[in-house]
Amino acid sequence: MRGRPACDRAPDGTPNREEGGEVQTRRERLRAATVREISETARRILVEEGPEAVTLRAIAREMGMTAPALYRYFGSHGELLRHLVGDLFTELTDELYAAAGTVAPGDLSGRFLVVARRFRRWALANPREYGLLFGSPVRGRHEHEDIDFAEEAARRFGGTFMALFLELWNRQPFPVVPDDEIDPALRSQLARYRAEVGVDLPLGVIQTYLKCWVRLQGGVSLDVFGHLEFALTDAEPLFELMLSELAPEIGLTYTPPRRDA
């Protein structure tokens, strides 16, 4: 932006201002750059060697640091991995928002389909990163009582799909099971989850949302982790079949993907 003071940007062009508008100090900028490098190094090791290889010693060796020096930036190995999880969720969420932005706001069917397909595409392009996010939970979450960066990023990711569902329900409600017909053992859990996410929706809508998520994420996980290879060499047609069956259940219209989608 013209007229902005030069000190508002670092040499790489990134803003030197934080959320509150305060100019970052040189020390803060250097620390942020080091944290980014640590996270990028951890990701590179994850991709090239697998999750077991992502150790503080390996990261320090790649960066020309000592392992104890990393503790100035992360309190533990688990905390470092949690930060990487947050970075990956942020990247994935940004991809989904970008995909949704390519579709007209009023086209709910198109937005749902393009977001679902982009989710699968990112997962297949980044299988080890996907495994870190959706495989076994990364330790470190309960080392501090406060919600950490990874949890915040994960909630933002989940909000992508919940926002689509909210908009869909508000604009064109679809048939759902009445609350009193839901199994009591499930109903209490749905009510607790509804309170946690802070949405004003019938429990039947929450149930449908979770059923859709289980089918979407479950199918993608089977594909990414190679659990469909016993029968399929290309799982995309099965994924599209799932979308074609799911869409009308929530009042959407299925359309096949374009060749360039």
MIDOSE-1310 file (N, C-alpha, C; in nm, 2 decimals, decimal comma, always signed):
residues 261
mrgr	+0,09/-0,12/+0,00/+0,00/+0,00/+0,00/+0,09/+0,12/+0,00; +0,06/+0,22/-0,08/+0,14/+0,34/-0,09/+0,13/+0,42/+0,04; +0,25/+0,48/+0,07/+0,25/+0,57/+0,18/+0,28/+0,50/+0,31; +0,28/+0,36/+0,31/+0,31/+0,28/+0,43/+0,45/+0,29/+0,47
pacd	+0,49/+0,32/+0,59/+0,63/+0,34/+0,63/+0,71/+0,21/+0,61; +0,83/+0,22/+0,57/+0,91/+0,11/+0,53/+0,93/+0,01/+0,65; +0,92/+0,06/+0,77/+0,94/-0,03/+0,89/+0,83/-0,12/+0,91; +0,72/-0,10/+0,83/+0,60/-0,19/+0,85/+0,62/-0,33/+0,78
rapd	+0,73/-0,34/+0,71/+0,76/-0,47/+0,64/+0,90/-0,51/+0,66; +0,91/-0,64/+0,67/+1,05/-0,70/+0,68/+1,11/-0,71/+0,54; +1,24/-0,74/+0,54/+1,31/-0,75/+0,41/+1,24/-0,84/+0,31; +1,18/-0,95/+0,36/+1,11/-1,04/+0,27/+0,98/-1,00/+0,22
gtpn	+0,93/-0,88/+0,27/+0,81/-0,82/+0,22/+0,69/-0,85/+0,32; +0,71/-0,93/+0,42/+0,60/-0,97/+0,51/+0,58/-0,85/+0,61; +0,46/-0,83/+0,65/+0,43/-0,72/+0,75/+0,50/-0,74/+0,88; +0,55/-0,63/+0,94/+0,61/-0,63/+1,07/+0,51/-0,60/+1,18
reeg	+0,38/-0,60/+1,15/+0,28/-0,57/+1,25/+0,21/-0,69/+1,29; +0,18/-0,70/+1,42/+0,10/-0,81/+1,47/-0,05/-0,78/+1,46; -0,13/-0,87/+1,51/-0,28/-0,85/+1,50/-0,32/-0,72/+1,56; -0,26/-0,68/+1,67/-0,30/-0,56/+1,74/-0,25/-0,43/+1,67
gevq	-0,17/-0,45/+1,57/-0,12/-0,33/+1,49/+0,02/-0,28/+1,55; +0,08/-0,35/+1,65/+0,20/-0,30/+1,70/+0,32/-0,35/+1,61; +0,42/-0,27/+1,59/+0,53/-0,30/+1,51/+0,62/-0,41/+1,59; +0,65/-0,52/+1,52/+0,74/-0,62/+1,58/+0,88/-0,56/+1,59
trre	+0,95/-0,61/+1,70/+1,09/-0,57/+1,71/+1,17/-0,67/+1,63; +1,30/-0,63/+1,61/+1,39/-0,71/+1,53/+1,40/-0,85/+1,60; +1,41/-0,85/+1,73/+1,42/-0,98/+1,80/+1,30/-1,07/+1,77; +1,18/-1,01/+1,78/+1,05/-1,08/+1,75/+1,05/-1,14/+1,61
rlra	+1,10/-1,05/+1,51/+1,10/-1,10/+1,38/+1,19/-1,22/+1,36; +1,31/-1,21/+1,42/+1,41/-1,31/+1,41/+1,36/-1,44/+1,47; +1,29/-1,43/+1,59/+1,23/-1,54/+1,65/+1,13/-1,61/+1,57; +1,04/-1,53/+1,51/+0,93/-1,58/+1,42/+0,99/-1,65/+1,30
atvr	+1,10/-1,60/+1,25/+1,16/-1,66/+1,13/+1,22/-1,79/+1,17; +1,28/-1,80/+1,29/+1,34/-1,93/+1,33/+1,24/-2,03/+1,36; +1,12/-1,99/+1,42/+1,01/-2,08/+1,44/+0,96/-2,14/+1,31; +0,95/-2,05/+1,21/+0,91/-2,10/+1,08/+1,01/-2,20/+1,02
eise	+1,14/-2,17/+1,03/+1,24/-2,26/+0,98/+1,23/-2,39/+1,05; +1,21/-2,39/+1,18/+1,20/-2,52/+1,26/+1,08/-2,60/+1,21; +0,97/-2,53/+1,19/+0,85/-2,60/+1,14/+0,87/-2,66/+1,00; +0,93/-2,58/+0,92/+0,95/-2,62/+0,78/+1,05/-2,74/+0,78
tarr	+1,15/-2,74/+0,86/+1,25/-2,85/+0,87/+1,18/-2,97/+0,92; +1,10/-2,96/+1,02/+1,03/-3,07/+1,08/+0,94/-3,13/+0,97; +0,87/-3,05/+0,89/+0,79/-3,10/+0,79/+0,87/-3,18/+0,68; +0,98/-3,12/+0,64/+1,07/-3,19/+0,54/+1,11/-3,32/+0,59
ilve	+1,15/-3,33/+0,71/+1,19/-3,46/+0,77/+1,08/-3,56/+0,77; +0,96/-3,51/+0,81/+0,84/-3,59/+0,81/+0,81/-3,65/+0,68; +0,82/-3,57/+0,57/+0,79/-3,62/+0,44/+0,90/-3,71/+0,39; +1,02/-3,68/+0,41/+1,13/-3,76/+0,36/+1,16/-3,89/+0,43
egpe	+1,14/-3,89/+0,56/+1,18/-4,00/+0,65/+1,07/-4,06/+0,73; +0,96/-3,99/+0,75/+0,85/-4,05/+0,83/+0,84/-3,98/+0,96; +0,73/-4,00/+1,03/+0,71/-3,93/+1,16/+0,81/-3,97/+1,27; +0,86/-4,09/+1,27/+0,95/-4,13/+1,37/+1,08/-4,06/+1,37
avtl	+1,11/-4,01/+1,25/+1,24/-3,94/+1,23/+1,23/-3,79/+1,27; +1,12/-3,74/+1,30/+1,10/-3,60/+1,34/+1,14/-3,59/+1,49; +1,27/-3,58/+1,52/+1,32/-3,56/+1,65/+1,38/-3,42/+1,67; +1,40/-3,38/+1,79/+1,47/-3,25/+1,81/+1,61/-3,26/+1,76
raia	+1,67/-3,37/+1,78/+1,81/-3,39/+1,74/+1,82/-3,38/+1,59; +1,73/-3,45/+1,52/+1,74/-3,44/+1,37/+1,71/-3,30/+1,32; +1,61/-3,23/+1,38/+1,58/-3,10/+1,33/+1,70/-3,01/+1,36; +1,76/-3,02/+1,48/+1,88/-2,93/+1,51/+1,99/-2,96/+1,42
remg	+2,02/-3,09/+1,39/+2,13/-3,12/+1,29/+2,10/-3,06/+1,16; +1,98/-3,06/+1,11/+1,95/-3,00/+0,98/+1,97/-2,85/+0,98; +1,94/-2,79/+1,09/+1,95/-2,64/+1,10/+2,08/-2,59/+1,15; +2,18/-2,68/+1,18/+2,31/-2,64/+1,23/+2,30/-2,59/+1,37
mtap	+2,20/-2,64/+1,45/+2,19/-2,59/+1,59/+2,21/-2,71/+1,68; +2,21/-2,69/+1,81/+2,21/-2,80/+1,91/+2,07/-2,82/+1,95; +2,04/-2,95/+1,99/+1,91/-2,98/+2,03/+1,86/-2,90/+2,15; +1,95/-2,87/+2,25/+1,90/-2,79/+2,36/+1,86/-2,65/+2,32
alyr	+1,92/-2,60/+2,21/+1,89/-2,46/+2,16/+1,75/-2,45/+2,12; +1,69/-2,57/+2,07/+1,55/-2,56/+2,02/+1,45/-2,54/+2,14; +1,50/-2,57/+2,26/+1,41/-2,55/+2,37/+1,38/-2,40/+2,40; +1,46/-2,31/+2,34/+1,43/-2,17/+2,35/+1,30/-2,13/+2,27
yfgs	+1,26/-2,22/+2,18/+1,15/-2,19/+2,10/+1,03/-2,29/+2,13; +1,06/-2,41/+2,17/+0,95/-2,50/+2,20/+0,99/-2,58/+2,33; +0,89/-2,59/+2,42/+0,92/-2,65/+2,55/+0,95/-2,79/+2,55; +0,90/-2,86/+2,44/+0,92/-3,01/+2,43/+0,90/-3,05/+2,29
hgel	+0,94/-3,18/+2,27/+0,92/-3,24/+2,13/+0,77/-3,24/+2,10; +0,69/-3,27/+2,19/+0,54/-3,27/+2,17/+0,49/-3,14/+2,13; +0,54/-3,03/+2,20/+0,50/-2,90/+2,17/+0,54/-2,86/+2,02; +0,66/-2,90/+1,98/+0,70/-2,87/+1,85/+0,61/-2,94/+1,75
lrhl	+0,58/-3,06/+1,77/+0,49/-3,14/+1,68/+0,35/-3,07/+1,67; +0,31/-3,03/+1,79/+0,18/-2,96/+1,79/+0,18/-2,83/+1,71; +0,29/-2,76/+1,71/+0,30/-2,64/+1,63/+0,30/-2,68/+1,48; +0,37/-2,79/+1,44/+0,36/-2,83/+1,30/+0,22/-2,87/+1,26
vgdl	+0,15/-2,94/+1,35/+0,01/-2,97/+1,33/-0,07/-2,84/+1,30; -0,05/-2,74/+1,38/-0,12/-2,62/+1,36/-0,09/-2,55/+1,22; +0,04/-2,56/+1,18/+0,08/-2,51/+1,05/+0,01/-2,58/+0,94; +0,01/-2,71/+0,95/-0,05/-2,80/+0,85/-0,20/-2,77/+0,84
ftel	-0,27/-2,77/+0,95/-0,42/-2,74/+0,95/-0,44/-2,60/+0,89; -0,36/-2,51/+0,92/-0,37/-2,37/+0,86/-0,36/-2,38/+0,71; -0,26/-2,45/+0,66/-0,24/-2,46/+0,52/-0,36/-2,53/+0,45; -0,41/-2,64/+0,51/-0,52/-2,71/+0,46/-0,64/-2,62/+0,46
tdel	-0,67/-2,56/+0,56/-0,79/-2,47/+0,57/-0,78/-2,36/+0,47; -0,67/-2,30/+0,45/-0,65/-2,19/+0,35/-0,68/-2,25/+0,21; -0,64/-2,37/+0,19/-0,67/-2,43/+0,06/-0,82/-2,45/+0,04; -0,89/-2,49/+0,14/-1,03/-2,51/+0,13/-1,11/-2,38/+0,11
yaaa	-1,07/-2,28/+0,18/-1,13/-2,15/+0,16/-1,10/-2,10/+0,02; -0,98/-2,12/-0,03/-0,95/-2,07/-0,16/-1,04/-2,15/-0,26; -1,06/-2,28/-0,24/-1,14/-2,36/-0,33/-1,28/-2,31/-0,33; -1,34/-2,28/-0,21/-1,47/-2,23/-0,20/-1,49/-2,10/-0,27
gtva	-1,38/-2,02/-0,26/-1,39/-1,89/-0,33/-1,40/-1,89/-0,48; -1,37/-2,00/-0,54/-1,38/-2,01/-0,68/-1,52/-2,04/-0,73; -1,62/-2,06/-0,64/-1,76/-2,09/-0,67/-1,84/-1,97/-0,63; -1,94/-1,94/-0,70/-2,04/-1,83/-0,67/-2,10/-1,85/-0,53
pgdl	-2,11/-1,75/-0,45/-2,16/-1,76/-0,31/-2,30/-1,83/-0,31; -2,38/-1,82/-0,40/-2,51/-1,88/-0,40/-2,52/-2,02/-0,44; -2,41/-2,07/-0,49/-2,40/-2,21/-0,54/-2,35/-2,30/-0,43; -2,44/-2,34/-0,34/-2,40/-2,42/-0,22/-2,36/-2,56/-0,27
sgrf	-2,42/-2,62/-0,37/-2,38/-2,75/-0,42/-2,24/-2,75/-0,47; -2,21/-2,65/-0,55/-2,08/-2,63/-0,61/-1,97/-2,61/-0,50; -2,00/-2,53/-0,40/-1,90/-2,51/-0,30/-1,88/-2,63/-0,21; -1,98/-2,71/-0,18/-1,96/-2,83/-0,10/-1,88/-2,93/-0,18
lvva	-1,91/-2,95/-0,31/-1,83/-3,04/-0,39/-1,69/-3,00/-0,41; -1,67/-2,87/-0,44/-1,53/-2,83/-0,46/-1,44/-2,84/-0,34; -1,50/-2,81/-0,22/-1,43/-2,82/-0,09/-1,40/-2,97/-0,06; -1,50/-3,05/-0,08/-1,47/-3,20/-0,06/-1,36/-3,25/-0,15
rrfr	-1,37/-3,21/-0,27/-1,26/-3,26/-0,37/-1,13/-3,20/-0,34; -1,12/-3,08/-0,30/-0,99/-3,02/-0,26/-0,93/-3,08/-0,14; -1,02/-3,12/-0,04/-0,97/-3,19/+0,08/-0,91/-3,32/+0,04; -0,97/-3,39/-0,05/-0,91/-3,52/-0,09/-0,78/-3,50/-0,17
rwal	-0,78/-3,40/-0,25/-0,66/-3,37/-0,33/-0,54/-3,33/-0,25; -0,57/-3,25/-0,14/-0,46/-3,21/-0,05/-0,41/-3,34/+0,02; -0,50/-3,42/+0,07/-0,46/-3,54/+0,14/-0,38/-3,63/+0,06; -0,41/-3,65/-0,07/-0,34/-3,74/-0,15/-0,20/-3,68/-0,19
anpr	-0,20/-3,55/-0,20/-0,07/-3,49/-0,24/+0,02/-3,48/-0,12; -0,03/-3,49/+0,01/+0,05/-3,47/+0,13/+0,02/-3,59/+0,22; +0,04/-3,71/+0,19/+0,00/-3,82/+0,27/+0,06/-3,83/+0,41; +0,19/-3,79/+0,42/+0,25/-3,80/+0,56/+0,20/-3,69/+0,64
eygl	+0,18/-3,57/+0,58/+0,12/-3,46/+0,66/-0,02/-3,49/+0,70; -0,10/-3,56/+0,61/-0,24/-3,60/+0,64/-0,23/-3,70/+0,76; -0,14/-3,79/+0,75/-0,13/-3,89/+0,86/-0,10/-3,83/+0,99; -0,02/-3,72/+1,00/+0,01/-3,65/+1,12/-0,12/-3,58/+1,18
lfgs	-0,20/-3,53/+1,09/-0,32/-3,46/+1,13/-0,43/-3,56/+1,17; -0,45/-3,67/+1,09/-0,57/-3,75/+1,11/-0,53/-3,90/+1,15; -0,40/-3,92/+1,18/-0,37/-4,05/+1,23/-0,38/-4,05/+1,38; -0,28/-4,11/+1,45/-0,28/-4,11/+1,60/-0,26/-3,96/+1,65
pvrg	-0,34/-3,93/+1,76/-0,32/-3,79/+1,81/-0,18/-3,76/+1,85; -0,13/-3,64/+1,83/+0,00/-3,60/+1,86/+0,01/-3,56/+2,01; +0,10/-3,62/+2,08/+0,11/-3,59/+2,22/+0,15/-3,44/+2,24; +0,12/-3,39/+2,36/+0,16/-3,25/+2,38/+0,04/-3,16/+2,41
rheh	-0,08/-3,21/+2,37/-0,20/-3,12/+2,38/-0,23/-3,09/+2,52; -0,21/-3,18/+2,61/-0,25/-3,16/+2,75/-0,13/-3,12/+2,84; -0,02/-3,08/+2,78/+0,09/-3,03/+2,86/+0,06/-2,89/+2,92; -0,04/-2,82/+2,85/-0,08/-2,69/+2,91/-0,23/-2,69/+2,90
edid	-0,29/-2,62/+3,00/-0,43/-2,62/+3,01/-0,50/-2,53/+2,90; -0,43/-2,43/+2,85/-0,48/-2,34/+2,75/-0,49/-2,41/+2,62; -0,59/-2,37/+2,53/-0,60/-2,42/+2,40/-0,47/-2,37/+2,32; -0,40/-2,47/+2,26/-0,28/-2,44/+2,19/-0,31/-2,40/+2,04
faee	-0,20/-2,37/+1,97/-0,21/-2,33/+1,83/-0,27/-2,44/+1,75; -0,23/-2,56/+1,77/-0,28/-2,68/+1,70/-0,43/-2,69/+1,71; -0,48/-2,67/+1,84/-0,62/-2,69/+1,86/-0,70/-2,57/+1,79; -0,64/-2,45/+1,80/-0,71/-2,34/+1,73/-0,72/-2,36/+1,58
aarr	-0,61/-2,41/+1,52/-0,60/-2,43/+1,38/-0,70/-2,55/+1,34; -0,71/-2,65/+1,43/-0,80/-2,76/+1,40/-0,94/-2,72/+1,40; -0,97/-2,63/+1,50/-1,11/-2,58/+1,51/-1,15/-2,49/+1,39; -1,05/-2,42/+1,34/-1,08/-2,33/+1,22/-1,10/-2,43/+1,10
fggt	-1,02/-2,53/+1,09/-1,04/-2,63/+0,98/-1,18/-2,69/+0,99; -1,22/-2,74/+1,11/-1,35/-2,80/+1,13/-1,46/-2,69/+1,10; -1,44/-2,57/+1,13/-1,54/-2,46/+1,10/-1,56/-2,45/+0,96; -1,47/-2,49/+0,87/-1,49/-2,47/+0,73/-1,61/-2,55/+0,69
fmal	-1,62/-2,68/+0,73/-1,73/-2,77/+0,69/-1,86/-2,73/+0,77; -1,84/-2,69/+0,90/-1,96/-2,66/+0,98/-2,02/-2,53/+0,92; -1,94/-2,43/+0,88/-2,00/-2,31/+0,82/-2,08/-2,34/+0,69; -2,03/-2,44/+0,61/-2,11/-2,48/+0,49/-2,24/-2,54/+0,53
flel	-2,24/-2,62/+0,64/-2,36/-2,69/+0,68/-2,46/-2,59/+0,74; -2,41/-2,49/+0,82/-2,49/-2,39/+0,88/-2,56/-2,31/+0,77; -2,48/-2,27/+0,67/-2,54/-2,19/+0,56/-2,65/-2,27/+0,48; -2,62/-2,40/+0,46/-2,71/-2,49/+0,39/-2,84/-2,50/+0,47
wnrq	-2,83/-2,53/+0,60/-2,95/-2,55/+0,68/-3,03/-2,42/+0,68; -2,97/-2,31/+0,70/-3,04/-2,18/+0,71/-3,11/-2,14/+0,58; -3,05/-2,18/+0,47/-3,10/-2,13/+0,34/-3,20/-2,24/+0,28; -3,17/-2,36/+0,30/-3,26/-2,47/+0,24/-3,26/-2,59/+0,33
pfpv	-3,33/-2,59/+0,44/-3,33/-2,70/+0,54/-3,36/-2,83/+0,47; -3,30/-2,94/+0,51/-3,32/-3,07/+0,46/-3,38/-3,16/+0,57; -3,44/-3,27/+0,53/-3,51/-3,36/+0,63/-3,40/-3,42/+0,73; -3,44/-3,41/+0,86/-3,35/-3,47/+0,96/-3,44/-3,55/+1,06
vpdd	-3,37/-3,64/+1,13/-3,44/-3,71/+1,24/-3,48/-3,62/+1,35; -3,61/-3,63/+1,40/-3,64/-3,55/+1,52/-3,55/-3,58/+1,64; -3,53/-3,48/+1,72/-3,44/-3,51/+1,83/-3,48/-3,62/+1,92; -3,61/-3,63/+1,94/-3,66/-3,74/+2,04/-3,65/-3,88/+1,98
eidp	-3,62/-3,89/+1,85/-3,61/-4,02/+1,78/-3,46/-4,07/+1,77; -3,37/-3,98/+1,82/-3,23/-4,02/+1,82/-3,20/-4,11/+1,94; -3,12/-4,21/+1,92/-3,08/-4,30/+2,03/-3,03/-4,22/+2,15; -3,09/-4,24/+2,27/-3,05/-4,16/+2,38/-2,90/-4,15/+2,41
alrs	-2,83/-4,26/+2,39/-2,69/-4,26/+2,42/-2,62/-4,17/+2,32; -2,67/-4,17/+2,20/-2,61/-4,08/+2,10/-2,65/-3,93/+2,12; -2,78/-3,92/+2,15/-2,84/-3,79/+2,17/-2,76/-3,70/+2,27; -2,72/-3,76/+2,38/-2,65/-3,69/+2,48/-2,51/-3,64/+2,43
qlar	-2,45/-3,73/+2,35/-2,32/-3,69/+2,30/-2,33/-3,58/+2,19; -2,44/-3,59/+2,11/-2,46/-3,48/+2,01/-2,49/-3,35/+2,08; -2,56/-3,35/+2,19/-2,59/-3,23/+2,26/-2,47/-3,17/+2,32; -2,38/-3,25/+2,37/-2,25/-3,20/+2,43/-2,17/-3,14/+2,32
yrae	-2,16/-3,21/+2,20/-2,08/-3,16/+2,09/-2,14/-3,02/+2,04; -2,27/-3,02/+2,03/-2,34/-2,89/+1,99/-2,30/-2,78/+2,08; -2,30/-2,80/+2,21/-2,27/-2,70/+2,31/-2,12/-2,66/+2,29; -2,03/-2,75/+2,26/-1,89/-2,72/+2,25/-1,87/-2,63/+2,13
vgvd	-1,93/-2,66/+2,01/-1,91/-2,58/+1,89/-1,99/-2,45/+1,89; -2,09/-2,45/+1,98/-2,17/-2,32/+2,00/-2,26/-2,29/+1,88; -2,33/-2,39/+1,83/-2,42/-2,37/+1,72/-2,56/-2,39/+1,76; -2,66/-2,32/+1,71/-2,80/-2,34/+1,74/-2,87/-2,42/+1,63
lplg	-2,85/-2,55/+1,64/-2,90/-2,64/+1,54/-2,98/-2,76/+1,61; -3,08/-2,81/+1,54/-3,14/-2,94/+1,59/-3,04/-3,05/+1,60; -3,05/-3,14/+1,70/-2,96/-3,25/+1,71/-2,96/-3,33/+1,58; -3,07/-3,34/+1,51/-3,08/-3,42/+1,39/-2,98/-3,36/+1,29
viqt	-2,96/-3,23/+1,28/-2,87/-3,17/+1,19/-2,73/-3,20/+1,23; -2,70/-3,20/+1,36/-2,56/-3,23/+1,41/-2,53/-3,38/+1,37; -2,63/-3,47/+1,39/-2,61/-3,61/+1,35/-2,58/-3,62/+1,21; -2,66/-3,56/+1,12/-2,64/-3,56/+0,98/-2,50/-3,51/+0,94
ylkc	-2,46/-3,40/+1,00/-2,33/-3,34/+0,98/-2,22/-3,44/+1,01; -2,23/-3,51/+1,13/-2,12/-3,60/+1,16/-2,12/-3,73/+1,07; -2,24/-3,77/+1,03/-2,25/-3,88/+0,94/-2,18/-3,85/+0,80; -2,20/-3,73/+0,76/-2,14/-3,68/+0,63/-1,99/-3,67/+0,65
wvrl	-1,94/-3,62/+0,76/-1,80/-3,61/+0,79/-1,73/-3,75/+0,80; -1,80/-3,84/+0,86/-1,74/-3,98/+0,87/-1,73/-4,04/+0,74; -1,82/-4,02/+0,65/-1,82/-4,08/+0,51/-1,71/-4,01/+0,43; -1,70/-3,88/+0,44/-1,60/-3,80/+0,37/-1,46/-3,83/+0,42
qggv	-1,43/-3,80/+0,54/-1,30/-3,82/+0,60/-1,26/-3,97/+0,60; -1,35/-4,05/+0,63/-1,33/-4,20/+0,63/-1,28/-4,25/+0,50; -1,36/-4,21/+0,39/-1,32/-4,25/+0,26/-1,19/-4,20/+0,22; -1,16/-4,08/+0,25/-1,03/-4,02/+0,21/-0,92/-4,09/+0,29
sldv	-0,94/-4,12/+0,41/-0,83/-4,19/+0,49/-0,80/-4,32/+0,44; -0,91/-4,40/+0,40/-0,88/-4,53/+0,34/-0,80/-4,52/+0,22; -0,83/-4,42/+0,14/-0,75/-4,40/+0,01/-0,61/-4,36/+0,04; -0,59/-4,26/+0,13/-0,46/-4,21/+0,16/-0,37/-4,32/+0,22
fghl	-0,42/-4,40/+0,31/-0,34/-4,50/+0,38/-0,33/-4,63/+0,30; -0,38/-4,63/+0,18/-0,37/-4,75/+0,10/-0,46/-4,87/+0,13; -0,56/-4,84/+0,20/-0,65/-4,95/+0,25/-0,75/-4,99/+0,14; -0,75/-4,93/+0,03/-0,84/-4,96/-0,08/-0,77/-5,03/-0,20
efal	-0,64/-5,04/-0,18/-0,56/-5,10/-0,29/-0,58/-5,25/-0,31; -0,64/-5,31/-0,22/-0,67/-5,46/-0,24/-0,78/-5,48/-0,35; -0,85/-5,37/-0,37/-0,96/-5,38/-0,48/-0,95/-5,27/-0,59; -0,89/-5,16/-0,55/-0,90/-5,04/-0,65/-0,76/-4,99/-0,68
tdae	-0,73/-4,96/-0,80/-0,61/-4,88/-0,84/-0,63/-4,73/-0,85; -0,76/-4,70/-0,86/-0,80/-4,55/-0,86/-0,93/-4,54/-0,79; -0,92/-4,48/-0,67/-1,04/-4,47/-0,58/-1,13/-4,35/-0,61; -1,09/-4,26/-0,71/-1,16/-4,14/-0,73/-1,31/-4,17/-0,78
plfe	-1,33/-4,27/-0,87/-1,47/-4,30/-0,90/-1,56/-4,34/-0,78; -1,50/-4,41/-0,69/-1,57/-4,45/-0,57/-1,60/-4,33/-0,48; -1,50/-4,24/-0,47/-1,52/-4,11/-0,40/-1,63/-4,03/-0,46; -1,64/-4,02/-0,59/-1,74/-3,94/-0,66/-1,88/-4,01/-0,64
lmls	-1,88/-4,14/-0,64/-2,01/-4,21/-0,61/-2,06/-4,18/-0,47; -1,97/-4,17/-0,37/-2,00/-4,14/-0,24/-2,06/-3,99/-0,23; -2,00/-3,90/-0,31/-2,05/-3,76/-0,31/-2,19/-3,76/-0,38; -2,20/-3,84/-0,48/-2,33/-3,84/-0,56/-2,45/-3,89/-0,47
elap	-2,41/-3,98/-0,38/-2,52/-4,04/-0,29/-2,54/-3,94/-0,17; -2,43/-3,88/-0,12/-2,44/-3,79/-0,01/-2,52/-3,66/-0,04; -2,49/-3,60/-0,15/-2,54/-3,47/-0,19/-2,69/-3,46/-0,17; -2,77/-3,55/-0,24/-2,91/-3,54/-0,23/-2,97/-3,56/-0,09
eigl	-2,89/-3,62/+0,00/-2,94/-3,64/+0,14/-2,94/-3,51/+0,21; -2,86/-3,41/+0,17/-2,86/-3,28/+0,24/-2,91/-3,17/+0,14; -2,99/-3,21/+0,04/-3,06/-3,12/-0,04/-2,97/-3,05/-0,15; -2,86/-3,12/-0,18/-2,77/-3,06/-0,28/-2,77/-3,14/-0,41
tytp	-2,73/-3,07/-0,52/-2,73/-3,14/-0,65/-2,58/-3,18/-0,69; -2,57/-3,30/-0,72/-2,43/-3,35/-0,75/-2,41/-3,32/-0,90; -2,29/-3,28/-0,93/-2,24/-3,26/-1,07/-2,10/-3,32/-1,07; -2,07/-3,40/-1,18/-1,93/-3,46/-1,19/-1,83/-3,35/-1,20
prrd	-1,70/-3,38/-1,16/-1,60/-3,28/-1,16/-1,56/-3,25/-1,31; -1,52/-3,13/-1,33/-1,46/-3,09/-1,46/-1,33/-3,16/-1,48; -1,28/-3,18/-1,60/-1,15/-3,24/-1,63/-1,04/-3,17/-1,56; -1,05/-3,03/-1,55/-0,95/-2,95/-1,50/-0,97/-2,92/-1,35
a	-1,07/-2,98/-1,29/-1,10/-2,95/-1,15/-1,01/-3,02/-1,05
